[in-house]
Amino acid sequence: MSRSELHMRIARTPAERKELARVRQRFQAERPSLDDMVASGEASEPMPMGEFLDHRQAIRALRAIRQRLHLSLNQVAARSRMDKAAISRLENGQHPNPTVATMARYAAAIGARIVWNVTASGSSARPGGQEAREPRSPKAIANGRRKRRS
């Protein structure tokens, strides 16, 4: 992979460049913590890693279904009435916290649906004494199969 593929130049307006320079200068001078930024409203609460990974797993499964159906980003964009670039950012993890509505629109556009599963944090047991099922891999989800036990 060439350097130009890794570092794409972002086109910014003069106003955006000026604001970016101001923010960089402030961070170099003050070095605010995440708590300071959240308190000031400049940043939102970070998503816990477990939640982030759950989102990524769901998005990978949706992408695998899209690819298995040989649907292009253009086709999904037309079906979902979402921007092609937004779908690409979603699939590539550049949209870190998509809304439920966004995920549902994407899923509907490829003929899938999001199914929620709620469990108690840190618990592998289910009500009624049933053991929790082994997590499914994105590929297994896309193919409608369970992960094989070793």
C-alpha positions in Angstrom: 0.0 0.0 0.0 1.5 3.3 -1.0 1.8 6.4 1.2 -0.9 8.2 -0.8 -3.4 5.4 -0.1 -2.8 5.8 3.6 -2.8 9.5 3.9 -5.6 11.1 1.9 -5.5 14.9 1.7 -8.7 16.3 3.2 -10.1 19.4 1.4 -10.9 22.1 3.9 -12.2 25.6 3.6 -10.1 28.5 4.9 -12.5 28.8 7.8 -12.2 25.1 8.7 -8.4 25.4 8.5 -8.4 28.4 10.8 -10.7 26.6 13.3 -8.5 23.5 13.2 -5.4 25.6 13.9 -7.2 27.3 16.9 -8.2 23.9 18.3 -4.7 22.6 17.9 -3.2 25.6 19.6 -5.6 25.4 22.5 -4.9 21.7 23.0 -1.1 22.3 23.0 -1.5 25.1 25.6 -4.1 23.6 27.9 -4.0 19.8 27.3 -7.6 19.3 28.5 -8.6 15.8 29.8 -11.5 13.9 28.3 -13.5 14.7 31.5 -12.8 18.4 30.9 -14.0 18.2 27.3 -17.1 16.2 28.2 -17.9 18.8 30.9 -17.5 21.7 28.5 -19.7 20.0 25.8 -16.8 19.8 23.3 -17.0 16.0 23.3 -19.5 13.4 24.2 -19.1 10.5 26.6 -17.0 7.8 24.9 -18.6 4.6 24.0 -17.5 1.6 26.2 -15.3 -0.8 24.3 -17.8 -3.7 24.6 -20.5 -1.6 23.0 -18.2 -0.4 20.3 -17.2 -4.0 19.5 -20.9 -5.1 19.4 -21.6 -2.3 16.9 -18.7 -3.3 14.7 -19.7 -7.0 14.8 -23.3 -6.1 13.7 -21.9 -3.8 10.9 -19.5 -6.5 9.7 -22.4 -9.0 9.6 -24.5 -6.5 7.5 -21.6 -5.9 5.2 -21.1 -9.6 4.7 -24.8 -10.0 3.8 -24.5 -7.1 1.3 -21.5 -8.7 -0.3 -23.0 -12.2 -0.4 -26.0 -10.6 -2.2 -23.6 -8.9 -4.6 -25.2 -5.5 -3.8 -23.0 -2.4 -4.5 -22.9 0.6 -2.2 -24.8 2.5 -4.9 -27.6 0.0 -4.8 -27.8 0.0 -1.0 -27.7 3.9 -1.1 -30.6 4.0 -3.5 -32.6 1.4 -1.5 -32.0 3.0 1.9 -32.0 6.6 0.7 -28.7 7.1 2.5 -25.6 8.7 1.1 -23.2 6.2 -0.5 -20.3 7.9 1.4 -22.2 7.5 4.7 -22.7 3.8 4.1 -19.0 3.4 3.3 -18.0 5.3 6.5 -20.4 3.1 8.5 -18.9 -0.1 7.0 -15.4 1.0 7.5 -15.8 2.1 11.2 -15.5 5.8 10.5 -19.0 6.4 11.9 -18.3 5.2 15.4 -21.8 5.4 16.9 -24.6 5.0 14.4 -28.2 5.5 15.4 -30.6 2.6 15.7 -32.5 4.1 12.8 -29.4 4.2 10.6 -28.6 0.6 11.3 -32.2 -0.4 10.7 -32.3 1.4 7.3 -29.2 -0.2 6.2 -30.4 -3.7 7.2 -33.8 -3.2 5.5 -32.1 -2.1 2.3 -30.3 -5.5 2.1 -33.3 -7.5 3.2 -32.1 -8.1 6.7 -33.2 -6.9 10.1 -31.5 -6.1 13.4 -32.4 -8.5 16.3 -31.6 -7.3 19.8 -30.4 -9.5 22.6 -30.3 -8.2 26.1 -28.2 -9.9 28.8 -27.1 -8.9 32.3 -23.6 -7.3 32.3 -20.9 -9.8 33.2 -23.3 -12.7 33.3 -23.3 -15.8 31.1 -26.4 -17.3 32.7 -29.9 -16.7 31.4 -33.1 -16.6 33.3 -34.4 -20.1 34.1 -30.9 -21.5 34.6 -30.2 -21.8 30.8 -26.7 -21.4 29.7 -26.0 -18.5 27.3 -25.3 -19.5 23.8 -21.8 -19.1 22.3 -21.5 -15.8 20.4 -21.9 -16.0 16.7 -19.2 -14.9 14.3 -20.2 -12.2 11.7 -19.6 -14.8 9.0 -21.9 -17.3 10.7 -24.5 -14.6 11.2 -24.4 -13.6 7.6 -24.7 -17.2 6.5 -27.4 -18.1 9.1 -25.2 -20.6 10.9 -23.8 -21.0 14.4 -20.1 -21.1 15.2 -18.8 -24.6 15.5 -17.3 -25.7 18.8 -13.8 -26.9 18.8 
